Amino acid sequence: MNEKKLIGRRIKELRRSKELSQEKLAELAETSPNYLSRMERGTENPTLDMLIKLSNALEVEMWEIFDFGHVTERKALKESLQAFLKTADEPTLRLALKIIRAVAR
């Protein structure tokens, strides 16, 4: 499963755990229900600003949106990370390392 689908699945999981409809979460995050639906299906790339709005609307820390390790097998996680490392440019790698270090604290 690709990363967009994993993030979308996690947003949907968090939304449901808060017993929010797509319409209500979209309203809280100041976006359209259609855009939220596309994010949840993994067909839309949420911006950083949108991820911040979603984490605030869901009342979760940003890292929780990326906490989808339980959804994927260890092998698939390693493959995803390896693919990311091969294709990411240096600024993206630096940002990813900062995020990993922040989460690991």
C-alpha positions as CSV (number, residue, x, y, z in Angstrom):
1,M,0.0,0.0,0.0
2,N,1.4,3.4,-0.9
3,E,1.9,6.2,1.6
4,K,-0.9,8.4,0.4
5,K,-3.4,5.5,1.0
6,L,-1.9,4.8,4.5
7,I,-2.2,8.4,5.5
8,G,-5.7,8.6,4.2
9,R,-6.7,5.4,6.0
10,R,-5.2,6.8,9.2
11,I,-7.1,10.1,8.8
12,K,-10.3,8.1,8.4
13,E,-9.5,5.9,11.4
14,L,-8.9,9.0,13.6
15,R,-12.0,10.7,12.3
16,R,-14.1,7.7,13.1
17,S,-12.5,7.3,16.5
18,K,-13.7,10.8,17.3
19,E,-17.2,9.9,15.9
20,L,-17.0,12.7,13.3
21,S,-18.6,12.6,9.9
22,Q,-16.6,13.6,6.9
23,E,-18.8,16.7,6.7
24,K,-18.1,17.7,10.3
25,L,-14.3,17.1,10.1
26,A,-14.2,19.1,6.8
27,E,-16.0,21.9,8.5
28,L,-13.6,21.9,11.5
29,A,-10.6,21.7,9.1
30,E,-11.9,24.4,6.9
31,T,-12.0,22.3,3.7
32,S,-14.5,20.6,1.5
33,P,-16.0,17.2,2.2
34,N,-15.0,16.2,-1.3
35,Y,-11.3,17.1,-0.7
36,L,-11.4,15.2,2.6
37,S,-12.9,12.2,0.9
38,R,-10.2,12.2,-1.7
39,M,-7.5,12.4,1.0
40,E,-9.1,9.5,2.9
41,R,-9.1,7.4,-0.3
42,G,-5.4,8.3,-0.9
43,T,-6.1,10.0,-4.2
44,E,-5.2,13.5,-3.0
45,N,-2.0,14.9,-1.5
46,P,-2.7,16.9,1.7
47,T,-0.6,19.9,2.1
48,L,1.3,20.6,5.3
49,D,-1.2,23.3,6.1
50,M,-4.0,20.9,5.7
51,L,-2.3,18.3,7.9
52,I,-2.0,20.9,10.6
53,K,-5.7,21.8,10.3
54,L,-6.6,18.1,10.4
55,S,-4.5,17.4,13.4
56,N,-6.0,20.4,15.2
57,A,-9.6,19.5,14.2
58,L,-9.0,15.9,15.3
59,E,-7.3,17.1,18.5
60,V,-4.3,14.9,17.9
61,E,-0.6,15.5,17.6
62,M,0.7,15.7,14.0
63,W,2.7,12.5,14.4
64,E,-0.5,10.5,15.1
65,I,-1.6,11.1,11.5
66,F,1.5,9.2,10.4
67,D,1.2,6.4,13.0
68,F,0.1,3.7,10.6
69,G,2.7,1.0,11.4
70,H,0.0,-1.2,12.8
71,V,-1.7,-1.3,9.4
72,T,1.3,-2.5,7.5
73,E,3.6,-5.5,7.9
74,R,7.2,-4.9,8.9
75,K,8.4,-6.0,5.5
76,A,6.2,-3.6,3.7
77,L,7.3,-0.8,6.0
78,K,10.9,-1.5,5.3
79,E,10.2,-1.5,1.5
80,S,8.3,1.8,1.8
81,L,11.2,3.4,3.6
82,Q,13.8,2.0,1.2
83,A,11.8,3.3,-1.8
84,F,11.5,6.7,-0.1
85,L,15.2,6.9,0.6
86,K,16.0,6.1,-3.0
87,T,13.7,8.7,-4.5
88,A,13.7,11.6,-2.0
89,D,15.9,14.6,-2.6
90,E,18.2,16.0,0.0
91,P,15.8,18.6,1.5
92,T,13.1,16.0,1.8
93,L,15.5,13.6,3.5
94,R,16.6,16.3,6.0
95,L,13.0,17.0,6.8
96,A,12.2,13.3,7.2
97,L,15.1,12.9,9.6
98,K,14.0,15.9,11.7
99,I,10.5,14.4,11.9
100,I,11.8,10.9,12.8
101,R,14.1,12.4,15.5
102,A,11.2,14.5,16.9
103,V,8.9,11.4,17.1
104,A,11.6,9.2,18.6
105,R,12.1,11.5,21.6
